[in-house]
């Protein structure tokens, strides 16, 4: 069954996940990162629980034509899915916009699907040298860099975003990140919220105060068209 999309859950309506559009969200199963602050830990293992059927989801979408604008494909890491491109094309065929959320570690998959999507959101976990420790995985950061370049050159609408755990990222880290994605259209800093977590140790972790965040933003905003804090 590994040939078909492993869907771990869906959210039928969201007003937040695709800017200014009403979307449905598909959560794919499985991830190659192990970020301690992950808030979708139930999707982490691809072989647990009942995966939903992609064709059932497409049938549901047919009933939402004219009511929904878009479909957000998130995870997990969607680029692990063998038939991601086919699934995107099937959704596009029903005349929905498609947004993809990715960690950027599969630039070859990203390159293939960028031609067919309308919006891409890539997580920037850390400066390159901290990637392995924050994702708890052996990641080739050259792939992250390639994905950043592909997205910025693609002509597809995009955002980069970083979930901020105070103990993990200091001001010099944000300066390094801002150089990695210099000139980006949109960059969002997301407050770490200690809810459902992959690693329960993170319940003790905190994020910066709003005042500290505005100071961080002031330091790096010249590198972006738009930079914002998300609660």
Order of alpha helices (4+ residues) and beta strands (2+ residues): beta-beta-alpha-beta-alpha-beta-alpha-beta-alpha-alpha-beta-alpha-beta-alpha-beta
